[in-house]
């Protein structure tokens, strides 16, 4: 990701100045409570790895056993919908590969993990603290 200058809230590069903050919610298929224990740890770590690889900043990551919330900052070139699909695809693939025959077997009879849908919204300076607190308290 780009760097913030000292004392500045916005990211800058040679030709632009931006601050794009999003709240993303992903729900497990059929709202099954599979995000527990080792599965949760694996999914959260893969999400952190994806964001680090793309140079995006996670401000908050938390959830419950059937959904997760991600509060993050992105650059202007990362489409929120595309990012949601990448996160869902990679986490699903790794979780099903590692736990498909054990933990997930009790919940899914098909190779599924996430619901087809997702929620994403922009976050303003005024609502950032409220969204962050909400996610922390999940």
ZIKABEL-V241675 format. One record per pair of residues at least 24 apart in sequence whose C-alpha atoms are under 7 Angstrom apart, sorted by sequence separation. I is the first residue (numbers start at 1). J is the second residue. If there is no record, write none. Layout:
# ZIKABEL-V241675
I_J / I_J
This chain:
# ZIKABEL-V241675
88_114 / 35_64 / 36_65 / 35_65 / 34_65 / 35_66 / 33_65 / 34_66 / 33_66 / 32_66 / 31_66 / 28_66 / 27_66 / 28_67 / 27_67 / 47_87 / 26_67 / 27_68 / 25_67 / 26_68 / 25_68 / 26_69 / 25_69 / 24_69 / 25_70 / 46_91 / 23_69 / 24_70 / 23_70 / 24_71 / 23_71 / 43_91 / 22_71 / 23_72 / 22_72 / 21_72 / 22_73 / 21_73 / 43_95 / 20_73 / 21_74 / 1_55 / 20_74 / 1_56 / 20_75 / 39_95 / 69_135 / 34_104 / 60_132 / 63_135 / 62_135 / 1_75 / 62_136 / 64_138 / 32_107 / 60_135 / 63_138 / 62_138 / 29_112 / 29_113 / 28_113 / 29_114 / 30_115 / 28_114 / 29_115 / 27_114 / 28_115 / 27_115 / 27_118 / 26_118 / 25_118 / 26_119 / 25_119 / 24_119 / 25_120 / 24_120 / 23_120 / 24_121 / 22_120 / 23_121 / 22_121 / 23_122 / 22_122 / 23_123 / 21_122 / 22_123 / 21_123
